[in-house]
Amino acid sequence: MLELTIQLQTDNDKCLYEQIYEYIQGEIKEGKLLQGERLPSTRSLAENLQVARSTVEMAYEQLLSEGYIESQPYRGYFVCKIEELFQLDEGRSSERKSSLEQAEPTGARGYTYDFSPTQIDMTGFPFSVWRRLHKKVLEDGNEQLYARGDAQGDYGFRETIARYLHASRGVNCTPEQIIVGAGNDYLLMLLEKILGKELSIAMENPTYKRAYRIFRSFAYPITTVDMDESGMMVEELRKTDAKLAYVMPSHQYPTGTVMPIGRRSELLKWANEKEDRYLIEDDYDSEFRYKGKPIPSLQASDKNGKVIYIGTFSKSIAPAIRVSYMVLPEKLVQAYREKCYFYSTTVSRIEQKILDEFIRGGYFERHLNKMRKYYRDKHDLLLEELKPFEKEFDITGENAGLHLLLTSKSGRTEAELIEKAGRYGVKIYGLSDSLSDSTKDTSYTVILGYGSLSMREIKDGVEALKQAWNIKNRVTH
């Protein structure tokens, strides 16, 4: 099979990768693609359809997970035998569609280059290792994995997380302090049950808007606190009546600020001044840092049980790995057991065991090291390609994470920059989407993420931006 002719509809409500998935699925079901037939490579199909390679990869991964195709190392993707496949009815199909739509950023439709700050590179994921571990776990006769399990997550898995966090982030905790959950959203909702209702909370501005909306749904009074080059301004925090402060000290989203030790100490001092104050540390993008020495987590400096630490494997492994973890201060563990003892774990014990094996076997460490190299190369290339932009834009947030910010020096608005980029097939994102205070003037800043783009796509995408924004090929000194 050299190519597939798929008519993609950019004005369709369905995501591009869902259209690819459904076309291939239909061809297999109707017998037009036969058992053992080879599919095009993700690269060649992406080039043929003029879409991002990651879009094709997401479609192929869905087909792999549902058993329509298989991957053979060094050979490619092949159609599976499907006589035994369970056929979904229309109702079930609509449920799958909903989950697929959630996985595809809405901004990716109809664009040649999507500089999404939330997507990651899946080309380096060790699929063969993951499948082998999955098979091993299922074949080991672990009947207990089908039982209900501990509400906090399996103890052995929590032991592994505790060791990993201590080694990589300096977090000090026991397995008893860890709660495993299916995503940060669930853990934040659980935290509301632990801490109680209507607590006032302070958040950075701009901030991670999803967390902001979740806290607002709790009826928590929210105060936004401005940031400077070091992060949340503690002198402004003191002017509020907040009991909680939600911060991302390792790599603030979306500004990219890395909080220095001095500001961290100020925040801990604020929390220690009153018994019922806590800091919620979202350790966003902490795995990917490009300048300076790694900085331990805020929790690592906490001596009085004032930091609630939250992290996830979704960004470092794969978005579909919906496994997050929360480390509670010891004094809140008892509150959890009293108020939340009846909740069941939201993560399959089989998935916990596979991820446990993935970390214990050293595969996670090797994967992280490889991805750091991938992302560093992309990071360095993007900065190099953006040098001609330096006369007209301030470039910030480049020390860590998978995105950076461009702020116009000449007053070109965010809306103008996004609209002109779109004309040339480039999707970029505005900082204003992350603002919780509409009076703050950041309407000249856009976000460029590079995690899911190939090196070629980064070069070509920036070249398209040059044309869109009329940037000359000159370099400032």
MOWO-V201376 format. One record per backbone hydrogen bond with DSSP energy under -1.0 kcal/mol. NH is the residue of the N-H (numbers start at 1). CO is the residue of the C=O. Records with the same first field share a line. If there is no record, write none. Layout:
NH=CO + CO
This chain:
8=6
12=9
19=15
20=16
21=17
22=18
23=19
24=20
25=21
26=22
27=23
28=24
29=25
30=26
31=28
32=27
33=27
36=79
37=34
39=77
45=41
46=42
47=43
48=44
49=45
50=46
51=46
56=52
57=53
58=54
59=55
60=56
61=57
62=58
63=59
64=60
65=61
66=62
67=64
68=63
70=78
72=76
75=72
76=72
78=70
79=37
80=68
85=82
93=89
94=90
95=91
96=92
97=93
98=94
99=95
100=96
101=97
102=98
103=99
104=100
108=105
109=106
111=108
112=425
113=425
115=427
116=114
125=122
127=125
130=126
131=127
132=128
133=129
134=130
135=131
136=132
137=133
138=134
139=135
140=136
143=141
145=142
146=143
147=144
153=150
158=154
159=155
160=156
161=157
162=158
163=159
164=160
165=161
166=162
167=163
168=164
169=165
171=165
177=174
178=175
179=326
180=152
181=324
183=181
187=183
188=184
189=185
190=186
191=187
192=188
193=189
194=190
195=191
196=192
201=221
202=244
203=223
205=225
207=434
212=208
213=209
214=210
215=211
216=212
217=213
219=216
220=215
223=201
225=203
228=231
231=228
233=226
237=233
238=234
240=237
243=200
244=200
245=278
246=202
247=280
252=257
256=252
259=249
264=260
265=261
266=262
267=263
268=264
269=265
270=266
271=267
272=268
277=274
278=243
279=306
280=245
281=308
282=247
283=310
284=282
286=283
288=285
290=399
291=399
297=169
301=298
302=299
308=279
309=327
310=281
311=325
313=323
317=313
321=318
322=320
323=321
324=181
325=311
326=179
327=309
328=177
332=329
336=332
337=333
338=334
339=335
340=336
343=340
352=348
353=349
354=350
355=351
356=352
357=353
358=354
359=355
360=356
361=357
362=359
364=358
366=362
367=363
368=364
369=365
370=366
371=367
372=368
373=369
374=370
375=371
376=372
377=373
378=374
379=375
380=376
381=377
382=378
383=379
384=380
385=381
386=382
387=384
389=386
390=387
392=389
393=389
394=407
396=405
401=288
404=448
405=396
406=446
407=394
408=444
409=392
414=443
417=413
418=414
419=415
420=416
421=417
422=418
423=419
424=421
425=422
426=421
427=113
429=447
431=445
433=430
434=431
435=432
440=437
442=440
445=442
446=406
447=429
448=404
449=115
450=402
458=454
459=455
460=456
461=457
462=458
463=459
464=460
465=461
466=462
467=463
468=464
469=465
471=466
474=472
